[in-house]
Amino acid sequence: MCVERRKPKEAALALEMMAQGDTYEEVEEVTGIGYTALVGLRTRHPETLDVRRSMLATDGFQVAEAMRQLVMKKAAMLADDDDQLKKVNIKDLQITGSIAQDKAFTALGENKVVVEHRKDKLSIEDAMKMIQEARDALQKESIPVKAEEV
């Protein structure tokens, strides 16, 4: 007895959740279907998952296009109203423009730019402190020498 026959509503919900990218744990928590049954469900219905993912992707692209059109309209409104444009933070405009540019290049198959913030880098102060500690350690091991003129 497959889970589809025993719990058809839960199985349908599980397939929907898996198509949306939910984890097995999340699906199990909502539907009550265990991990092994979920794996079996996924194995038996790959076409269903692919079709639903495609539908979700289409929905996402339609929403993205609608939002793109609204952003263009809002940008045109801002361009026509200097007082409102003055109220907009330049950082907000730059971030939005940079994201749009990045997505455009990605769509064209261009190289992606990844900004990586590293906290493990040494600062100038850290480097200066390390140099001073090294000098101090050398001073402890050194033998004092007096220079005499002959």
N, C-alpha and C positions, 0 to 999 in steps of 0.2 A: 504494500500500500504506500504509494508516493504521497508526499505532503500535499501535492496538488489535489489529490482526491479526498484526503482527510480534512484539510483546512484550505479550501480554495481561496477564500477572501484573504487569509493571512499570506498565502503563497503569492497571490497577485500583488499585495502590498510589499512583500519582501522583494519581488522582482523590480517593482517600481523604485524602492529604496536603493537596491543595488545598482540600478541604472543611473541613479542620481549620485552615486559614489559614496553612499553611506557604508560604514564598516560593518563587518559581520556582527560585532558586539552591539552596535546600534540597532541593526535589523533584528537581532535576537531579542533585545530588550523590548522593542515595540511589538513584534509579532509573536514572540514565544517559540519561534522555530529555532532549533539548535544548530550549531555550527555544521555538523555532518550533513544534516538535511539541507542547509543553505548551499553547501558546496554541491550537493546533488542537484538541487534546483538550478543552480547556475550552469552546471554541466549539461543538463537536459534542455535548457532554453537559451542557448547563446544567441540565436537569431532574434528572439524576443528582446533580449537586452540590447542588441545592436540597433534594432529598429527604434526602441524607446530612447536610447542615447542620441540617435540621429535626430529624433523629434525634439528632444531637449536642447540639442545644439542649435537647431533651426530656430526654436523659440528664443534662445539666447541671442542669436545674431539679429533677429527681428527687433528685440528690445534694444540691443546695442545701436542699431541703425536709427531707431526712433530717438534715442538719447543723443546720438550724433547730430541729428537734424535740429533738436531742441538747443543743443549747445551752439550750433552755428547761428540759429535765430537769436539766442541770447547775446552772442558775440556781436552780431550786427546791431542789436539794440544798444549795447554798450558803446559801440563805435560811434553811434549817432548821438549819444548823450554824454557830453564831457563831464557833467556834474556827477553822474552815476559812475562813470569810469574812474574818476578821482577817488571814489570811495572803495574801489576794489583794490585789494592788496596785490602788489606786483608779483609777490611770491606765488599767489594762487594762480595768476595767469601763466607764469613761467612753468609751474609744475604741470598744469593742464596741457600746455603746449608741448612740453617735453614728452609727456606720456603719449600724447597723440602722435608725435613724430616717431617715437620708438615703435609704437604699434604699426605705423605706416611702413617703416623699414622692415619690421618683422613680417608683415604681409607680403612684402616684395622679396622676402628670402634673404635680406641683408644680414650682416653680422649683428648679433645682439651685444649690447653693452651691459655689463654687470658691474654695479658699484658695490664694492666690498668694504665694509667698515671693520677695521681691525683694532682691537683694544690692546693687543699684546705688543704693540710697537713701543720702542723706547722713546721717551721724550728727550729733549735736549738736557733738561734738568737731571733726568735719570743717568744719562751718559756722563755728564759732568761729575755727578756724585760717584759713579763707578771709577772714573779716572782719578779722582781725588783719593778714593779708598785704595787704589792700586799704588799711588804715590806714597801714601802713608805706610802701606805694607812694605814697600821698598826701603823707606827711611828706617824702619825698625830693624831690618836685616843689614843695613849698611854699617860700615866701619868709618868713624869720623877720621878725617885726614887733615892735618895742618900743613899748609903750604908755606915753605920757608924759602927766602931768596938766598942764593949762594953767591 
